[in-house]
Amino acid sequence: MHAADLDENLIILMAQGDGDAFTEFYNQTASIVYGFALSILRNKQDAEDVMHDAFIKAYTSAVTYRPMGKPIAWLLTIVKNLCYNRIRSGRIFEDIDDYQDAAVSETQDQDTVTDRAVLQQALKILDADERQIVTLYSVSGLKHREIAEIMEMPMGTVLSKYNRALAKMRKELTGDGDRNRKGVKK
Amino acid sequence: MTYNRDEINEEIIMKSLANAIQDSTPDILQSLRAELNIESRSADTPVMTVSETDRADAYRPVKAKADTSQRQKARVRSTAYKVASCAAALIVIFGGVSLVNRTGPAFAVVGLDVNPGIELTIDKNEKVISAVAVNEDGQHILSDLRIEKRNVNSACDEVVEAMMDEGYLTDTSNSVLLSVRADDPDKGREIEREISDNLNGFLEDSEISPAIFGQYVEADDELDKFAGTHGISIGKAWLIRKLSDEEDLSGTADSLLGLTTQELVLLGQDRALSTGTSYGTPNTSKYVGTDGALIAALEAAGLSKEEAENVKVNFSCENGSIVYSVGFDANSCIYGFNVDALTGMVMLHDSVIPGVSAESPAGIADAINDLISNEHSLSQNKADQNTSGASGNTDSGSGNTGNSGTGSDPGKIAGDAEDITDTDPDDKPGDISGDTEDIEDIDDADEDKECTLPDNSDKAEGSSSDKNDGISSDSDKEDSNKEKTNKESEDKDKEKASDNN
């Protein structure tokens, strides 16, 4: 689903207590909300908590939503604020989750293992902005320009961070990163 | 785990990332629906399929309700209401979802603006469901508050107390803009009244004498958009809309956006625009006062207070600043000035029109607008006069006359009645500036008087405090000034007493 296509009227309907609209809204945005929260907090338990709070807030605050044609920006702002509130209050887990743990590897096919390895690396080696940019780009279908607006950054900055993030991940996933680090140690 | 360099390209990385996130996204829909008291529906029940526009309208009964004071709007809204009704019927038939008894947890939104702006969404039981900051100051206030699930009155008390603690709400900045919007206008007004009463009682127990400006807000898409675009609360947007509907503030919404909540409340209260329950008056101690503004205006006009009749002074807005709009009649002319409320400087001067009463704000506004629009031609006229060596009679085709008062030859502003009649043979009845009857009135009142402004160019930047010196130069007027100053002092005392009341 392309996040930019999120139907604004779903929020208007939610403001009237429309549960069906809420379900539709959830189905269209759950992965985006969770992924964005995960990219900021780097822990699945925290991300899930924020995801829960974000949807509660979106539903209860729908009445204050002002139609401006960017409902996804509104939702992601809620997520971002909840994440930073959580960080400020110290209610977060410090450890990065291991998405490549043994249990997962044994029960999932190779593609899934690869996918999770990529996610693991993204959470591990990218800085906060880079994580948010690549996550939004991959899971929401938003364009760099749209991400730049949401993150209130110049588009050039978003593009350079995106490219830097990709380079880092490629390097890490092909083992170049490890070799370089080992080289430095020597 | 390492991968072949050729296998790992941008597309694979992005796809893998998206897959991994989608796979690991927990399914919490049912728990959310349970928590939000959303009734479950069968899996095959379609999401409503009426057109988006109709659907939005259908759920906006407030928007569709007619404003009986404006017939044209009423017609438009009546049509919208019909569309909404049809859409509602379609939803019932095809969507399998009835509008009857559709109630959500959000029942009303309560806005509190001081400078921090906060909006509380409440349920039917007046419990706070969520609190949202409209601006950074609001975020600062909310960061330490836990008001969700609290009764709205208790929550408002806590918010306002935090605003006092943080120095936003003080003796001098004592205004609270309270706004309520709800789908049920009667209930919304009742909630607004209740909160206003409660807040007043709470603040009266504190050291601050509050000014609570209550309003029930009838929100619509346009208002939502305006508020969203400018990052202000719906309540503030509503008050700005009401103010810009005022005749003399027409089209000044952008300028009004530059005002603080205190200043907006001041204007709103000055014009009795509250659509709710209000208490107290905004503190105006930092302003020069109505007397100070009048003195400045009289000086600019070269008149004494005794010469001015039908004096009218009220708050207004110019270029994002609070001003006193001062109007009065003198010597069969009307004078209108905007005086900066903080400094007492005359901002809009040289407004002199013969034959209009200052008792009519519309007359003043029209006169000022005429003068502004004719400024260029008047300057040209004046240049022509100087060139031709005329005695100062203007030759405006419209009969409007004026003078900047800051030129090298302040002299005469308007010609006398005969001059105007002579220069405007085609004048139509009803033309306030050139009507023969008006001219005869002027003649009857004071045959030889002219609408003049002195040359105050050297004092244009002066403050109100030194403007007394410029009102008159002859000894009679100096005496008059002394008497006037005493009287003004008395008036100021009365005003303060009135403010305290």
Interface residues (C-beta under 8 A of the other chain):
Chain A: D7 N9 I12 L13 M14 A15 Q16 G17 D18 G19 D20 A21 F22 T23 E24 Y26 N27 A30 S31 Y34 G35 L38 K44 E48 M51 H52 F55 I56 K57 Y59 T60 S61 A62 V63 T64 R66 P67 M68 R88 Y99 Q100 D111 T112 V113 T114 D115 R116 A117 V118 L119 A122 V134 T135 Y137 S138 V139 L166 M169 R170 L173 T174 G175 D176 D178
Chain B: M1 T2 Y3 N4 R5 I8 N9 E10 I13 M14 K15 S16 L17 A18 N19 A20 I21 Q22 D23 S24 T25 P26 D27 I28 L29 S31 L32 R33 E35 L36 I38 E39 S40 R41 T45 V47 M48 E52 R55 A56 Y59 R60 V97 R102 T103 G104 P105 A106 V109 E119 T121 I129 S130 V132 S143 D221 D224 K225 A227 G228 T229 I234
